[in-house]
Structure formats: structure tokens, C-alpha cells
């Protein structure tokens, strides 16, 4: 390599180094923000479940619903447990965007009589991340505010398009758990991952 070509490379590096450093700094900042945001979401979800646990216990004690904080738009209505995965989640009274930030929520498709379908939704990256680990035959226990307890057995999973699929609230003695799909997607689309179960009648 000639001296002229060496000087040319050095000069080019001198011009591009600051731009490269700025690009690296921007990428690091974006990565740091995404990591921080993800950790914040998970921390908020965990803290919320602690507060919801307290509200749930108070609701059981008094027999009336209690909100975890005064401005909440939902309150605990059930506890969902998966013994094999050591999962225990407080289920909220609705599945609005605000409610789902703090815990899984009961969907409007749920049969109010409690004899038909129970449908519960949760975020794929926090409370319902475990759905991908459920297997056919796994048992799920749902304890309701009135002290009732039902056990469901996983019968399968489905991937559906929320834009064209409706849940049937009259599906007898069934529990469906719903979350967004794919689990590792960055943006939320219309696909939903359903865990389908049937109540175990003893």
C-alpha cells in the first residue's frame, strides 16, 4: 500500500469516525430504552400482582369486591393457578387495555352465569407468557370470589384471527385463555393464541 493510499484511508476514517460514534450512541440509547421499558413493564406487572393479592384477600375476607388502588378500573374476581408451572395470577373484572397492564382480565365473552364459557385474556410478555409452556393434560384451577373452585384440563391450543373469530359464551363448562401471537412479535397484530380447556367434573 502506498503512502498516498494510507493517507487517503486515514483521512476517510477521520471524517467517518464521529458519524459512526453518533450512530453507535443512538443505537445504544435505543437499545437501553427498549431494555428499560421492558424491565419497567415487567416490574409494574409484578408489583401490581402483589397489590392485587392484597385486594383479593380482602375481598375474600369481606365477601365484597375491593380495588387494589382507588383509581383502578377493575378489581379481582378470581385466582388462576397452574400447579405444574407454579403459576398463580389474580384475574381482574375486565380485559380493558388499562386492566391488562396489571393482570389478566375476564373477557366480555364470559358467560355471566358461570356455567358456560369463561374467557380470560392476558399479555404475552408478562402474565400470560406461560401460555406457550402449557401442555395437553395440564390442570388449571380457577377460584372465584364466592369461594367456588373449578379445575380445568387443557385439551389443546389454537391460533385464530381476532378480526374474524368470536368466542362462543355458551360453550359449556369451558375455560379459554387468550393472548397475542406470535409470542416474540414486536408489534401487536390480530392473531391470538388460545389455550382451550374443559372442566374436570368429579
Secondary structure, DSSP 8 states (H G I E B T S, - for coil): --HHHHHHHHHHHHHHHHHHHHHHHHHHHHHHHHHHHHHHHHHHHHHHHHHHHHHHHHHHHHSS---SSTT-S--EEEEEEEGGGTEEEEEES---HHHHTTS-EE-TTS-TTSSSEEEEE--TTTTTGGGGG--TT-EEEEEETTS-EEEEEEEEEEEEETTT----TT-TTEEEEEEESSTT-SS--SEEEEEEEEE---
